[in-house]
Amino acid sequence: SGINSGLDFRPVSEETQQTTAKVEGLITWVQYRFIVKSKIQGRTPYEIEGSNILVAFASGKSSPPTNLQVASTTSSQVKLTWSPPSVVGMPVSYMIVRSKSGKNSFGYPVEVFVAATEFLDVTLTGLDGEIAYDFKVFAGSFQGYEELGSDILANLQ
């Protein structure tokens, strides 16, 4: 007998005595479920036991969040909202980066401010109403933050 999880599992590697296996040919951003089964020696017939189900993505990171926009502003704060990644990557947090607007502000940002949240919005306070800012949001997962980030919300004052 095996584990009846209701999921269809297929072997991805040959039987081995190794404790690691490399799975190749996975598609980026597709969710996979893995289980490790082992034969227990010394019992007749061999019994097969399985591990807990591990959920993973080929990249390990989320795709960028989308639809970054301003929900409200005052002279010293801005509330930003965004949508979760279009391809589910199980983000657990979002990183918001603020930079003073200018040529190549995210290439070589000046006075970068970083905030983090688990929600799909954030209110940033302490802004100078005389300065224009650029904002960008990155989605994070257990493997770290993705590198592309949302589209830049530029020149917000």
Contacts in CASP RR format, 6 or more apart in sequence:
PFRMAT RR
TARGET T0000
AUTHOR 0000-0000-0000
METHOD contacts of the structure
MODEL  1
SGINSGLDFRPVSEETQQTTAKVEGLITWVQYRFIVKSKIQGRTPYEIEG
SNILVAFASGKSSPPTNLQVASTTSSQVKLTWSPPSVVGMPVSYMIVRSK
SGKNSFGYPVEVFVAATEFLDVTLTGLDGEIAYDFKVFAGSFQGYEELGS
DILANLQ
1 48 0 8 1.000
2 37 0 8 1.000
2 48 0 8 1.000
2 50 0 8 1.000
3 35 0 8 1.000
3 37 0 8 1.000
3 50 0 8 1.000
5 35 0 8 1.000
5 53 0 8 1.000
7 33 0 8 1.000
7 53 0 8 1.000
9 33 0 8 1.000
9 35 0 8 1.000
12 21 0 8 1.000
12 23 0 8 1.000
12 34 0 8 1.000
13 21 0 8 1.000
13 22 0 8 1.000
13 23 0 8 1.000
23 32 0 8 1.000
23 34 0 8 1.000
25 58 0 8 1.000
26 32 0 8 1.000
26 58 0 8 1.000
27 58 0 8 1.000
28 57 0 8 1.000
28 58 0 8 1.000
28 59 0 8 1.000
29 57 0 8 1.000
29 58 0 8 1.000
29 59 0 8 1.000
29 63 0 8 1.000
29 87 0 8 1.000
29 88 0 8 1.000
29 89 0 8 1.000
30 57 0 8 1.000
30 58 0 8 1.000
31 55 0 8 1.000
31 56 0 8 1.000
31 57 0 8 1.000
31 88 0 8 1.000
31 89 0 8 1.000
31 90 0 8 1.000
32 55 0 8 1.000
32 56 0 8 1.000
32 57 0 8 1.000
32 58 0 8 1.000
33 53 0 8 1.000
33 54 0 8 1.000
33 55 0 8 1.000
33 56 0 8 1.000
34 53 0 8 1.000
34 54 0 8 1.000
34 56 0 8 1.000
35 50 0 8 1.000
35 51 0 8 1.000
35 52 0 8 1.000
35 53 0 8 1.000
35 54 0 8 1.000
36 50 0 8 1.000
36 51 0 8 1.000
37 48 0 8 1.000
37 49 0 8 1.000
37 50 0 8 1.000
37 51 0 8 1.000
38 48 0 8 1.000
38 49 0 8 1.000
38 50 0 8 1.000
39 46 0 8 1.000
39 47 0 8 1.000
39 48 0 8 1.000
40 46 0 8 1.000
40 47 0 8 1.000
40 48 0 8 1.000
40 49 0 8 1.000
55 90 0 8 1.000
57 89 0 8 1.000
57 90 0 8 1.000
57 141 0 8 1.000
59 143 0 8 1.000
60 89 0 8 1.000
60 141 0 8 1.000
60 142 0 8 1.000
60 143 0 8 1.000
61 89 0 8 1.000
61 139 0 8 1.000
61 140 0 8 1.000
61 141 0 8 1.000
61 143 0 8 1.000
61 144 0 8 1.000
61 145 0 8 1.000
61 146 0 8 1.000
62 85 0 8 1.000
62 87 0 8 1.000
62 88 0 8 1.000
62 89 0 8 1.000
62 90 0 8 1.000
62 91 0 8 1.000
62 139 0 8 1.000
62 140 0 8 1.000
62 141 0 8 1.000
62 146 0 8 1.000
63 85 0 8 1.000
63 86 0 8 1.000
63 87 0 8 1.000
63 89 0 8 1.000
63 139 0 8 1.000
63 146 0 8 1.000
63 148 0 8 1.000
64 85 0 8 1.000
64 137 0 8 1.000
64 138 0 8 1.000
64 139 0 8 1.000
64 146 0 8 1.000
64 148 0 8 1.000
64 149 0 8 1.000
64 150 0 8 1.000
65 82 0 8 1.000
65 83 0 8 1.000
65 84 0 8 1.000
65 85 0 8 1.000
65 91 0 8 1.000
65 94 0 8 1.000
65 120 0 8 1.000
65 137 0 8 1.000
65 138 0 8 1.000
65 139 0 8 1.000
65 149 0 8 1.000
65 150 0 8 1.000
66 82 0 8 1.000
66 83 0 8 1.000
66 84 0 8 1.000
66 85 0 8 1.000
66 86 0 8 1.000
66 150 0 8 1.000
66 151 0 8 1.000
67 81 0 8 1.000
67 82 0 8 1.000
67 83 0 8 1.000
67 150 0 8 1.000
68 80 0 8 1.000
68 81 0 8 1.000
68 82 0 8 1.000
68 135 0 8 1.000
68 136 0 8 1.000
68 137 0 8 1.000
68 150 0 8 1.000
68 151 0 8 1.000
68 153 0 8 1.000
69 80 0 8 1.000
69 81 0 8 1.000
69 82 0 8 1.000
69 153 0 8 1.000
70 78 0 8 1.000
70 79 0 8 1.000
70 80 0 8 1.000
70 81 0 8 1.000
70 153 0 8 1.000
70 156 0 8 1.000
71 79 0 8 1.000
71 80 0 8 1.000
71 81 0 8 1.000
71 121 0 8 1.000
72 78 0 8 1.000
72 79 0 8 1.000
73 79 0 8 1.000
73 156 0 8 1.000
75 127 0 8 1.000
75 129 0 8 1.000
76 125 0 8 1.000
76 126 0 8 1.000
76 127 0 8 1.000
76 128 0 8 1.000
76 129 0 8 1.000
77 123 0 8 1.000
77 124 0 8 1.000
77 125 0 8 1.000
77 126 0 8 1.000
77 127 0 8 1.000
78 123 0 8 1.000
78 124 0 8 1.000
78 127 0 8 1.000
78 133 0 8 1.000
78 135 0 8 1.000
78 156 0 8 1.000
79 121 0 8 1.000
79 122 0 8 1.000
79 123 0 8 1.000
79 124 0 8 1.000
80 96 0 8 1.000
80 121 0 8 1.000
80 122 0 8 1.000
80 123 0 8 1.000
80 124 0 8 1.000
80 135 0 8 1.000
80 137 0 8 1.000
80 153 0 8 1.000
81 120 0 8 1.000
81 121 0 8 1.000
82 94 0 8 1.000
82 120 0 8 1.000
82 121 0 8 1.000
82 137 0 8 1.000
82 150 0 8 1.000
83 120 0 8 1.000
84 91 0 8 1.000
84 120 0 8 1.000
84 139 0 8 1.000
85 91 0 8 1.000
85 139 0 8 1.000
89 139 0 8 1.000
89 141 0 8 1.000
90 141 0 8 1.000
90 142 0 8 1.000
91 139 0 8 1.000
91 140 0 8 1.000
91 141 0 8 1.000
92 118 0 8 1.000
92 140 0 8 1.000
92 141 0 8 1.000
92 142 0 8 1.000
93 116 0 8 1.000
93 117 0 8 1.000
93 118 0 8 1.000
93 139 0 8 1.000
93 140 0 8 1.000
94 116 0 8 1.000
94 117 0 8 1.000
94 118 0 8 1.000
94 119 0 8 1.000
94 120 0 8 1.000
94 122 0 8 1.000
94 137 0 8 1.000
94 138 0 8 1.000
94 139 0 8 1.000
94 140 0 8 1.000
95 114 0 8 1.000
95 115 0 8 1.000
95 116 0 8 1.000
95 137 0 8 1.000
95 138 0 8 1.000
95 140 0 8 1.000
95 145 0 8 1.000
96 114 0 8 1.000
96 115 0 8 1.000
96 116 0 8 1.000
96 117 0 8 1.000
96 122 0 8 1.000
96 124 0 8 1.000
96 135 0 8 1.000
96 136 0 8 1.000
96 137 0 8 1.000
97 106 0 8 1.000
97 109 0 8 1.000
97 112 0 8 1.000
97 113 0 8 1.000
97 114 0 8 1.000
97 135 0 8 1.000
97 136 0 8 1.000
97 137 0 8 1.000
97 138 0 8 1.000
98 112 0 8 1.000
98 113 0 8 1.000
98 114 0 8 1.000
98 115 0 8 1.000
98 124 0 8 1.000
98 133 0 8 1.000
98 134 0 8 1.000
98 135 0 8 1.000
99 105 0 8 1.000
99 106 0 8 1.000
99 109 0 8 1.000
99 110 0 8 1.000
99 111 0 8 1.000
99 112 0 8 1.000
99 113 0 8 1.000
99 133 0 8 1.000
99 134 0 8 1.000
100 109 0 8 1.000
100 110 0 8 1.000
100 111 0 8 1.000
100 131 0 8 1.000
100 132 0 8 1.000
100 133 0 8 1.000
100 134 0 8 1.000
101 131 0 8 1.000
101 132 0 8 1.000
101 133 0 8 1.000
101 134 0 8 1.000
101 154 0 8 1.000
101 155 0 8 1.000
101 156 0 8 1.000
101 157 0 8 1.000
102 132 0 8 1.000
102 134 0 8 1.000
105 134 0 8 1.000
105 152 0 8 1.000
105 154 0 8 1.000
106 134 0 8 1.000
106 136 0 8 1.000
106 152 0 8 1.000
113 124 0 8 1.000
115 122 0 8 1.000
115 124 0 8 1.000
127 133 0 8 1.000
129 157 0 8 1.000
130 157 0 8 1.000
131 157 0 8 1.000
132 155 0 8 1.000
132 156 0 8 1.000
132 157 0 8 1.000
133 155 0 8 1.000
133 156 0 8 1.000
133 157 0 8 1.000
134 152 0 8 1.000
134 153 0 8 1.000
134 154 0 8 1.000
134 155 0 8 1.000
134 156 0 8 1.000
135 152 0 8 1.000
135 153 0 8 1.000
135 156 0 8 1.000
136 149 0 8 1.000
136 150 0 8 1.000
136 151 0 8 1.000
136 152 0 8 1.000
136 153 0 8 1.000
137 149 0 8 1.000
137 150 0 8 1.000
138 145 0 8 1.000
138 146 0 8 1.000
138 147 0 8 1.000
138 148 0 8 1.000
138 149 0 8 1.000
138 150 0 8 1.000
139 145 0 8 1.000
139 146 0 8 1.000
139 149 0 8 1.000
140 146 0 8 1.000
END
